[in-house]
């Protein structure tokens, strides 16, 4: 519902109808719709983080782990979650529960990416004086690309624009051009 129509379209009654239960059951667990919206958003983007950038690298090098994350977050499959982030950030101006959940998720994504970069620096794969700043720079570029998801001409843009997160990461981590793309070959 949130992905298809927006977080603002979620109501307790609508969720109850979708689940074929009485509205009272939903309101028992979520007395205010804003709490339900915040929980739904947090669950969706938290799950997405675990899929896109698992805490356990499963034996992958930091370079490969980062390359996999950037490949997944810059593709069309990520557009729905980009829309959800845009929607949540907009609505969070007016909804304190959602604002708090957005902040928690922003911290989680930043911390997870910073950890990959920090480990890469420790293992000598990456070169940056400040893994936190580098993580934030990469995420800012990813967020900036989020503006393309609502543009009907987004597919017509130059490929270099969709590659901005990769080229930013390579530059900021002292990697040769193409190193992150090559890591997945």
Residue frames as a rotation matrix with the C-alpha (Angstrom) as fourth column:
UNK 1
0.576 0.817 0.000 0.00
0.817 -0.576 0.000 0.00
0.000 0.000 -1.000 0.00
UNK 2
0.516 -0.451 -0.729 2.78
0.123 -0.803 0.583 2.43
-0.848 -0.391 -0.358 0.95
UNK 3
-0.576 -0.798 0.176 4.83
0.259 0.027 0.966 1.64
-0.776 0.602 0.191 -2.14
UNK 4
-0.443 0.462 0.768 1.88
0.896 0.187 0.404 1.77
0.043 0.867 -0.497 -4.50
UNK 5
0.388 0.794 0.468 0.00
0.712 -0.581 0.394 4.76
0.585 0.181 -0.791 -3.12
UNK 6
-0.248 -0.547 0.800 2.18
-0.169 -0.788 -0.592 6.48
0.954 -0.281 0.103 -0.53
UNK 7
-0.806 -0.163 -0.568 2.48
0.491 0.350 -0.798 6.40
0.329 -0.922 -0.202 3.23
UNK 8
-0.874 0.483 0.048 -0.21
-0.453 -0.776 -0.439 9.07
-0.175 -0.405 0.897 3.57
UNK 9
-0.179 0.837 -0.517 -2.78
-0.747 0.226 0.625 6.61
0.640 0.498 0.585 2.17
UNK 10
-0.614 -0.071 -0.786 -2.32
0.328 0.883 -0.335 4.17
0.718 -0.464 -0.519 5.04
UNK 11
-0.145 0.614 0.776 -5.24
-0.859 -0.467 0.210 4.19
0.491 -0.636 0.595 7.44
UNK 12
-0.719 -0.075 0.691 -6.15
-0.545 0.678 -0.494 1.79
-0.431 -0.732 -0.528 10.22
UNK 13
0.313 0.927 0.205 -9.40
-0.465 0.338 -0.818 0.92
-0.828 0.161 0.537 8.44
UNK 14
0.575 -0.126 -0.808 -7.63
-0.802 0.104 -0.588 0.31
0.158 0.987 -0.041 5.12
UNK 15
-0.569 -0.819 -0.071 -5.05
-0.762 0.558 -0.329 -1.98
0.309 -0.133 -0.942 6.70
UNK 16
-0.470 0.482 0.739 -7.81
-0.434 0.603 -0.669 -3.90
-0.769 -0.635 -0.075 8.44
UNK 17
0.626 0.722 -0.294 -9.62
-0.583 0.183 -0.792 -4.31
-0.518 0.667 0.536 5.12
UNK 18
0.190 -0.655 -0.732 -6.45
-0.875 0.225 -0.428 -5.54
0.445 0.722 -0.530 3.42
UNK 19
-0.821 -0.559 0.116 -5.87
-0.532 0.677 -0.508 -8.07
0.205 -0.479 -0.854 6.19
UNK 20
-0.132 0.894 -0.429 -9.57
-0.180 0.404 0.897 -8.99
0.975 0.196 0.107 6.38
UNK 21
-0.525 0.005 -0.851 -9.75
0.811 0.304 -0.499 -8.27
0.256 -0.953 -0.164 10.11
UNK 22
0.642 0.762 -0.087 -11.76
0.739 -0.584 0.337 -5.84
0.206 -0.280 -0.938 12.20
UNK 23
0.309 -0.516 0.799 -10.28
0.039 -0.833 -0.553 -2.33
0.950 0.202 -0.237 12.55
UNK 24
0.829 0.072 0.555 -10.25
-0.528 -0.225 0.818 -2.75
0.184 -0.972 -0.149 16.34
UNK 25
0.813 -0.579 0.060 -7.59
0.536 0.785 0.310 -5.43
-0.227 -0.220 0.949 16.03
UNK 26
0.145 -0.775 0.615 -5.27
0.721 -0.343 -0.602 -3.03
0.677 0.531 0.509 14.21
UNK 27
0.279 0.001 0.960 -5.98
-0.312 -0.946 0.091 -0.17
0.908 -0.325 -0.263 16.61
UNK 28
0.999 0.010 -0.050 -5.27
0.042 0.418 0.907 -2.48
0.030 -0.908 0.417 19.56
UNK 29
0.370 -0.928 0.047 -1.65
0.894 0.369 0.256 -2.73
-0.255 -0.052 0.965 18.43
UNK 30
-0.748 -0.557 0.361 -1.42
0.646 -0.735 0.204 0.71
0.152 0.386 0.910 16.81
UNK 31
-0.024 0.806 -0.592 -3.75
0.797 -0.342 -0.498 3.19
-0.604 -0.483 -0.634 18.57
UNK 32
0.371 0.085 -0.925 -2.58
-0.297 -0.933 -0.205 5.97
-0.880 0.351 -0.321 16.24
UNK 33
0.950 0.036 0.309 -2.16
0.271 0.392 -0.879 5.59
-0.153 0.919 0.362 12.49
UNK 34
0.651 -0.759 0.021 1.10
-0.675 -0.592 -0.440 7.54
0.346 0.273 -0.898 12.68
UNK 35
0.046 -0.616 0.786 2.59
-0.765 0.484 0.424 4.75
-0.642 -0.621 -0.449 14.79
UNK 36
0.549 0.236 0.802 1.49
0.244 0.872 -0.424 2.19
-0.799 0.429 0.421 12.21
UNK 37
0.979 -0.201 0.040 2.98
-0.033 -0.348 -0.937 4.25
0.202 0.916 -0.348 9.37
UNK 38
0.346 -0.901 0.262 6.27
-0.937 -0.344 0.054 4.66
0.041 -0.264 -0.964 11.24
UNK 39
0.077 -0.280 0.957 6.44
-0.423 0.860 0.286 0.93
-0.903 -0.427 -0.052 11.96
UNK 40
0.800 0.274 0.533 5.62
0.333 0.537 -0.775 -0.03
-0.499 0.798 0.339 8.36
UNK 41
0.846 -0.532 -0.035 8.25
-0.390 -0.572 -0.721 2.35
0.363 0.624 -0.692 7.01
UNK 42
0.172 -0.831 0.529 10.90
-0.957 -0.014 0.289 1.22
-0.233 -0.556 -0.798 9.51
UNK 43
0.292 0.018 0.956 10.23
-0.106 0.994 0.014 -2.41
-0.950 -0.106 0.293 8.78
UNK 44
0.946 0.134 0.296 10.43
0.269 0.191 -0.944 -1.92
-0.183 0.972 0.144 5.01
UNK 45
0.694 -0.718 0.060 13.64
-0.477 -0.520 -0.708 0.10
0.540 0.463 -0.703 4.89
UNK 46
0.174 -0.618 0.766 15.27
-0.879 0.254 0.404 -1.90
-0.444 -0.744 -0.499 7.67
UNK 47
0.536 0.093 0.839 14.63
0.138 0.971 -0.196 -5.12
-0.833 0.221 0.507 5.75
UNK 48
0.976 -0.167 0.138 15.94
0.106 -0.190 -0.976 -3.47
0.190 0.967 -0.167 2.60
UNK 49
0.419 -0.868 0.266 19.16
-0.895 -0.444 -0.037 -2.50
0.150 -0.222 -0.963 4.37
UNK 50
0.139 -0.349 0.927 19.66
-0.521 0.770 0.368 -6.07
-0.842 -0.534 -0.075 5.57
UNK 51
0.725 0.162 0.670 19.21
0.417 0.671 -0.613 -7.31
-0.549 0.723 0.419 2.01
UNK 52
0.931 -0.303 0.203 21.31
0.015 -0.523 -0.852 -4.64
0.364 0.797 -0.483 0.29
UNK 53
-0.004 -0.951 0.311 24.16
-0.519 -0.264 -0.813 -4.39
0.855 -0.164 -0.492 2.80
UNK 54
0.761 0.345 -0.549 24.09
0.198 0.683 0.703 -7.35
0.618 -0.644 0.452 5.19
UNK 55
0.711 -0.501 0.493 26.02
-0.699 -0.426 0.575 -6.87
-0.077 -0.753 -0.653 8.42
UNK 56
0.280 -0.595 0.754 27.66
0.004 0.786 0.618 -10.23
-0.960 -0.170 0.222 7.75
UNK 57
0.048 -0.350 -0.936 29.85
-0.894 -0.433 0.116 -9.90
-0.446 0.831 -0.333 4.67
UNK 58
0.831 0.314 0.458 29.76
-0.174 0.931 -0.322 -13.69
-0.528 0.188 0.828 4.19
UNK 59
0.247 -0.854 0.458 33.44
0.620 0.502 0.602 -13.79
-0.744 0.135 0.654 3.27
UNK 60
0.650 0.013 0.760 33.26
0.689 -0.432 -0.582 -10.99
0.321 0.902 -0.290 0.71
UNK 61
-0.536 -0.837 -0.114 36.01
0.837 -0.509 -0.201 -8.42
0.111 -0.203 0.973 0.64
UNK 62
-0.196 0.456 -0.868 35.00
0.392 -0.775 -0.495 -4.88
-0.899 -0.437 -0.027 1.61
UNK 63
-0.773 -0.128 -0.622 35.39
-0.460 -0.563 0.687 -3.87
-0.438 0.817 0.376 -2.05
UNK 64
-0.867 0.468 -0.169 33.08
0.190 0.626 0.756 -6.62
0.460 0.624 -0.632 -3.25
UNK 65
-0.372 0.738 -0.562 30.61
0.893 0.120 -0.434 -5.94
-0.253 -0.664 -0.704 -0.44
UNK 66
-0.325 0.191 -0.926 30.47
0.008 -0.979 -0.204 -2.23
-0.946 -0.074 0.316 -1.33
UNK 67
-0.912 -0.052 -0.406 30.26
-0.399 -0.111 0.910 -2.97
-0.093 0.992 0.081 -5.06
UNK 68
-0.706 0.696 -0.130 27.30
0.636 0.704 0.318 -5.27
0.313 0.141 -0.939 -4.49
UNK 69
-0.190 0.616 -0.764 25.55
0.714 -0.447 -0.538 -2.61
-0.673 -0.649 -0.355 -2.40
UNK 70
-0.456 -0.044 -0.889 26.10
-0.307 -0.930 0.204 0.12
-0.835 0.366 0.410 -4.99
UNK 71
-0.981 0.128 -0.145 25.02
-0.090 0.358 0.929 -2.09
0.171 0.925 -0.340 -7.88
UNK 72
-0.489 0.841 -0.233 21.77
0.858 0.511 0.044 -2.91
0.155 -0.178 -0.972 -6.12
UNK 73
-0.049 0.493 -0.869 21.00
0.647 -0.647 -0.404 0.62
-0.761 -0.582 -0.288 -4.96
UNK 74
-0.517 -0.167 -0.840 21.56
-0.388 -0.828 0.404 2.24
-0.763 0.535 0.363 -8.33
UNK 75
-0.976 0.187 0.107 19.32
0.193 0.541 0.819 -0.08
0.095 0.820 -0.564 -10.34
UNK 76
-0.462 0.879 0.116 15.63
-0.473 -0.355 0.807 0.07
0.750 0.318 0.579 -11.24
UNK 77
-0.030 0.455 -0.890 14.82
0.521 0.767 0.374 -2.53
0.853 -0.452 -0.260 -8.57
UNK 78
-0.612 -0.302 -0.731 15.70
0.790 -0.277 -0.547 0.07
-0.037 -0.912 0.407 -5.93
UNK 79
-0.759 0.291 0.583 13.33
0.041 -0.872 0.488 2.74
0.650 0.394 0.650 -7.29
UNK 80
0.290 0.939 -0.186 10.41
0.286 0.100 0.953 1.69
0.913 -0.329 -0.239 -5.08
UNK 81
0.301 -0.223 -0.927 12.44
0.954 0.068 0.293 2.01
-0.002 -0.973 0.233 -1.89
UNK 82
-0.821 -0.553 0.140 13.75
0.562 -0.826 0.038 5.38
0.095 0.110 0.989 -3.13
UNK 83
-0.314 0.804 0.505 10.15
0.001 -0.532 0.847 6.54
0.950 0.266 0.166 -3.48
UNK 84
0.532 0.512 -0.674 9.42
0.622 0.304 0.722 5.33
0.575 -0.803 -0.157 0.02
UNK 85
-0.295 -0.726 -0.622 12.39
0.942 -0.331 -0.061 7.28
-0.161 -0.604 0.781 1.42
UNK 86
-0.865 -0.008 0.501 11.28
0.210 -0.914 0.348 10.44
0.455 0.406 0.792 -0.40
UNK 87
0.078 0.993 0.085 7.72
0.100 -0.092 0.991 10.01
0.992 -0.069 -0.107 0.82
UNK 88
0.441 0.062 -0.895 8.78
0.847 0.301 0.438 9.35
0.297 -0.952 0.081 4.42
UNK 89
-0.620 -0.729 -0.290 11.13
0.781 -0.609 -0.138 12.31
-0.076 -0.312 0.947 4.55
UNK 90
-0.658 0.457 0.599 8.42
-0.011 -0.801 0.599 14.60
0.753 0.387 0.532 3.25
UNK 91
0.372 0.916 -0.147 5.78
0.110 0.114 0.987 13.36
0.922 -0.383 -0.058 5.68
UNK 92
0.027 -0.425 -0.905 8.21
0.938 0.324 -0.124 13.31
0.346 -0.845 0.408 8.61
UNK 93
-0.799 -0.248 0.548 8.03
0.140 -0.963 -0.232 17.09
0.585 -0.109 0.804 8.70
UNK 94
-0.228 0.849 0.477 4.51
-0.738 -0.470 0.484 16.71
0.635 -0.242 0.734 10.07
UNK 95
0.781 0.534 -0.324 4.58
-0.267 0.755 0.599 13.35
0.564 -0.381 0.732 11.82
UNK 96
0.278 -0.731 0.623 6.89
-0.959 -0.245 0.141 13.02
0.050 -0.637 -0.769 14.84
UNK 97
0.503 -0.079 0.861 6.73
-0.274 0.930 0.245 9.21
-0.820 -0.359 0.446 15.04
UNK 98
0.889 -0.176 0.422 7.75
0.457 0.400 -0.794 8.94
-0.029 0.899 0.436 11.40
UNK 99
0.674 -0.676 0.299 10.44
-0.503 -0.716 -0.484 11.60
0.541 0.176 -0.823 11.84
UNK 100
0.303 -0.551 0.777 11.95
-0.833 0.243 0.497 9.54
-0.463 -0.798 -0.386 14.67
UNK 101
0.605 -0.021 0.796 11.84
0.175 0.979 -0.106 6.37
-0.777 0.203 0.596 12.58
UNK 102
0.921 -0.324 0.214 13.43
0.149 -0.215 -0.965 8.09
0.359 0.921 -0.150 9.58
UNK 103
0.455 -0.785 0.421 16.26
-0.850 -0.523 -0.056 9.28
0.264 -0.332 -0.906 11.84
UNK 104
0.341 -0.291 0.894 16.78
-0.480 0.764 0.432 5.76
-0.808 -0.576 0.121 13.20
UNK 105
0.769 0.001 0.640 16.94
0.455 0.702 -0.548 4.32
-0.450 0.712 0.539 9.68
UNK 106
0.838 -0.523 0.158 19.26
-0.232 -0.602 -0.764 7.05
0.495 0.604 -0.625 8.40
UNK 107
0.289 -0.736 0.613 21.61
-0.937 -0.086 0.339 6.27
-0.197 -0.672 -0.714 11.29
UNK 108
0.461 -0.061 0.885 21.42
-0.105 0.987 0.123 2.53
-0.881 -0.150 0.448 10.60
UNK 109
0.916 -0.109 0.387 22.21
0.402 0.223 -0.888 2.92
0.011 0.969 0.248 6.89
UNK 110
0.655 -0.706 0.271 25.04
-0.560 -0.694 -0.453 5.36
0.508 0.145 -0.849 7.59
UNK 111
0.291 -0.543 0.787 26.51
-0.833 0.260 0.488 3.17
-0.470 -0.798 -0.377 10.34
UNK 112
0.664 0.007 0.748 26.36
0.178 0.970 -0.167 0.02
-0.726 0.244 0.642 8.23
UNK 113
0.879 -0.349 0.326 28.08
0.295 -0.139 -0.945 1.71
0.375 0.927 -0.019 5.27
UNK 114
0.536 -0.707 0.461 30.65
-0.789 -0.614 -0.024 3.37
0.300 -0.351 -0.887 7.54
UNK 115
0.458 -0.339 0.822 31.52
-0.464 0.698 0.546 -0.05
-0.758 -0.631 0.163 9.00
UNK 116
0.807 -0.168 0.567 32.18
0.525 0.643 -0.557 -1.52
-0.271 0.747 0.607 5.55
UNK 117
0.742 -0.537 0.402 34.40
-0.055 -0.647 -0.761 1.44
0.668 0.542 -0.509 4.72
UNK 118
0.514 -0.545 0.663 36.20
-0.855 -0.263 0.447 1.29
-0.069 -0.796 -0.601 8.07
UNK 119
0.570 -0.281 0.772 36.97
0.009 0.942 0.336 -2.40
-0.821 -0.185 0.540 7.61
UNK 120
0.840 -0.238 0.487 38.14
0.526 0.139 -0.839 -1.68
0.132 0.961 0.242 4.06
UNK 121
0.631 -0.640 0.439 40.54
-0.554 -0.767 -0.322 0.95
0.542 -0.040 -0.839 5.40
UNK 122
0.451 -0.432 0.781 41.80
-0.723 0.335 0.604 -1.43
-0.523 -0.837 -0.161 8.09
UNK 123
0.542 -0.200 0.817 42.38
0.343 0.939 0.003 -4.15
-0.768 0.278 0.577 5.48
UNK 124
-0.416 -0.829 -0.373 44.15
0.051 -0.431 0.901 -1.72
-0.908 0.355 0.222 3.15
UNK 125
-0.289 0.380 0.879 41.56
0.933 0.316 0.170 -1.85
-0.213 0.869 -0.446 0.36
UNK 126
0.633 0.576 0.518 40.23
0.639 -0.766 0.071 1.69
0.438 0.285 -0.853 0.88
UNK 127
-0.553 -0.797 -0.244 42.03
0.825 -0.483 -0.293 4.92
0.116 -0.363 0.925 1.59
UNK 128
0.230 0.601 0.765 40.09
0.235 -0.797 0.556 7.65
0.944 0.052 -0.325 3.36
UNK 129
-0.787 -0.557 0.265 40.88
-0.062 -0.357 -0.932 9.74
0.614 -0.750 0.247 6.40
UNK 130
-0.722 0.598 0.347 37.28
-0.566 -0.221 -0.794 9.67
-0.398 -0.770 0.498 7.62
UNK 131
-0.929 0.364 0.062 35.05
0.350 0.813 0.465 6.66
0.119 0.454 -0.883 6.89
UNK 132
-0.229 0.891 -0.391 32.04
0.675 -0.144 -0.724 8.46
-0.702 -0.429 -0.569 8.37
UNK 133
-0.109 0.147 -0.983 32.32
-0.424 -0.901 -0.088 11.45
-0.899 0.408 0.160 6.04
UNK 134
-0.873 -0.260 -0.413 32.88
-0.481 0.313 0.819 9.14
-0.083 0.913 -0.398 3.07
UNK 135
-0.736 0.670 0.092 29.82
0.657 0.741 -0.138 7.06
-0.161 -0.041 -0.986 3.98
UNK 136
0.010 0.760 -0.650 27.72
0.350 -0.612 -0.709 10.21
-0.937 -0.221 -0.272 4.23
UNK 137
-0.427 -0.226 -0.875 28.99
-0.642 -0.606 0.470 11.48
-0.637 0.762 0.114 0.85
UNK 138
-0.994 0.058 -0.090 28.04
-0.019 0.729 0.684 8.20
0.105 0.682 -0.724 -0.84
UNK 139
-0.454 0.881 -0.133 24.60
0.823 0.358 -0.441 8.19
-0.341 -0.310 -0.887 0.78
UNK 140
-0.114 0.381 -0.917 23.99
-0.078 -0.924 -0.374 11.81
-0.990 0.029 0.135 -0.19
UNK 141
-0.736 -0.184 -0.652 24.68
-0.645 -0.102 0.757 10.93
-0.206 0.978 -0.044 -3.83
UNK 142
-0.882 0.470 -0.032 22.35
0.449 0.860 0.243 7.91
0.142 0.200 -0.969 -3.59
UNK 143
-0.201 0.834 -0.513 19.66
0.633 -0.289 -0.718 10.11
-0.748 -0.469 -0.470 -2.06
UNK 144
-0.369 -0.002 -0.929 20.17
-0.467 -0.864 0.187 12.65
-0.804 0.503 0.318 -4.83
UNK 145
-0.962 0.017 -0.273 19.53
-0.232 0.475 0.849 9.96
0.144 0.880 -0.453 -7.41
UNK 146
-0.637 0.769 -0.049 16.26
0.628 0.481 -0.611 9.30
-0.447 -0.420 -0.790 -5.62
UNK 147
-0.235 0.555 -0.798 14.88
-0.293 -0.823 -0.486 12.41
-0.927 0.120 0.357 -7.28
UNK 148
-0.772 -0.121 -0.624 15.01
-0.634 0.080 0.769 10.60
-0.043 0.989 -0.138 -10.61
UNK 149
-0.909 0.364 0.205 12.47
0.336 0.928 -0.159 7.95
-0.248 -0.076 -0.966 -9.61
UNK 150
0.001 0.974 -0.225 9.51
0.498 -0.196 -0.845 10.25
-0.867 -0.111 -0.486 -10.11
UNK 151
-0.174 -0.145 -0.974 10.72
-0.632 -0.742 0.223 11.65
-0.755 0.654 0.037 -13.41
UNK 152
0.771 0.533 0.350 9.23
-0.083 0.629 -0.773 10.13
-0.632 0.567 0.529 -16.56
UNK 153
0.820 -0.507 -0.267 12.46
-0.367 -0.108 -0.924 10.89
0.439 0.855 -0.275 -18.42
UNK 154
0.503 -0.653 0.566 14.74
-0.695 0.084 0.714 9.26
-0.514 -0.752 -0.412 -15.81
UNK 155
0.550 -0.275 0.789 15.48
0.374 0.925 0.062 6.33
-0.747 0.261 0.612 -18.13
UNK 156
0.838 -0.166 0.519 16.70
0.472 -0.255 -0.844 8.72
0.273 0.953 -0.135 -20.81
UNK 157
0.850 -0.526 0.043 19.40
-0.474 -0.725 0.500 10.29
-0.231 -0.445 -0.865 -18.63
UNK 158
0.255 -0.850 -0.461 23.08
-0.692 0.173 -0.701 9.68
0.675 0.498 -0.544 -19.25
UNK 159
0.630 -0.046 -0.775 24.47
0.336 0.916 0.219 6.47
0.700 -0.398 0.593 -17.72
UNK 160
-0.470 -0.879 0.082 27.15
0.341 -0.266 -0.902 8.56
0.814 -0.396 0.425 -16.00
UNK 161
-0.233 0.460 0.857 24.44
-0.758 -0.637 0.136 10.02
0.609 -0.618 0.498 -13.76
UNK 162
0.814 0.565 -0.131 23.28
-0.391 0.700 0.597 6.59
0.429 -0.435 0.791 -12.55
UNK 163
0.405 -0.756 -0.514 26.93
0.602 0.644 -0.472 5.72
0.688 -0.118 0.716 -11.93
UNK 164
0.229 -0.334 0.914 27.54
-0.392 -0.891 -0.227 8.75
0.891 -0.306 -0.335 -9.68
UNK 165
0.831 0.045 0.555 27.44
-0.552 0.201 0.809 6.73
-0.075 -0.979 0.192 -6.43
UNK 166
0.807 -0.566 0.168 30.03
0.573 0.819 0.006 4.31
-0.142 0.092 0.986 -7.83
UNK 167
0.242 -0.759 0.605 32.32
0.541 -0.412 -0.733 7.02
0.806 0.504 0.311 -9.20
UNK 168
0.480 -0.026 0.877 31.98
-0.593 -0.746 0.302 8.99
0.646 -0.665 -0.374 -5.95
UNK 169
0.941 -0.108 0.322 32.87
-0.191 0.616 0.764 5.92
-0.281 -0.780 0.559 -3.89
UNK 170
0.608 -0.760 0.230 35.86
0.773 0.503 -0.386 5.09
0.178 0.413 0.893 -6.07
UNK 171
0.193 -0.531 0.825 37.16
0.129 -0.820 -0.558 8.65
0.973 0.214 -0.090 -5.88
UNK 172
0.495 0.084 0.865 36.60
-0.719 -0.519 0.463 9.07
0.488 -0.851 -0.197 -2.15
UNK 173
0.896 -0.136 0.422 38.08
-0.187 0.747 0.638 5.66
-0.402 -0.651 0.644 -1.30
UNK 174
0.067 -0.953 -0.297 41.18
-0.810 -0.226 0.541 6.07
-0.583 0.204 -0.787 -3.45
UNK 175
0.101 0.050 0.994 40.16
0.283 0.956 -0.077 3.27
-0.954 0.289 0.082 -5.82
UNK 176
-0.908 -0.403 -0.115 40.99
-0.015 -0.244 0.970 3.19
-0.419 0.882 0.215 -9.50
UNK 177
-0.207 0.846 -0.492 38.16
-0.926 -0.331 -0.179 3.98
-0.314 0.419 0.852 -11.91
UNK 178
0.156 0.401 -0.903 36.20
-0.714 0.677 0.177 0.79
0.683 0.617 0.392 -12.54
UNK 179
-0.818 -0.575 0.005 37.44
-0.415 0.585 -0.697 -0.99
0.398 -0.572 -0.717 -9.41
UNK 180
-0.518 0.684 0.514 33.96
-0.542 0.202 -0.816 -1.41
-0.661 -0.701 0.266 -7.95
UNK 181
0.500 0.668 -0.551 32.48
-0.851 0.260 -0.456 -2.61
-0.161 0.697 0.699 -11.24
UNK 182
-0.073 -0.648 -0.758 35.40
-0.662 0.600 -0.450 -5.00
0.746 0.469 -0.473 -11.73
UNK 183
-0.735 -0.247 0.632 34.90
-0.674 0.375 -0.637 -6.41
-0.079 -0.894 -0.442 -8.22
UNK 184
0.116 0.882 0.458 31.69
-0.621 0.424 -0.660 -8.08
-0.776 -0.208 0.596 -9.35
UNK 185
0.385 -0.025 -0.923 33.15
-0.881 0.288 -0.375 -9.71
0.275 0.957 0.089 -12.47
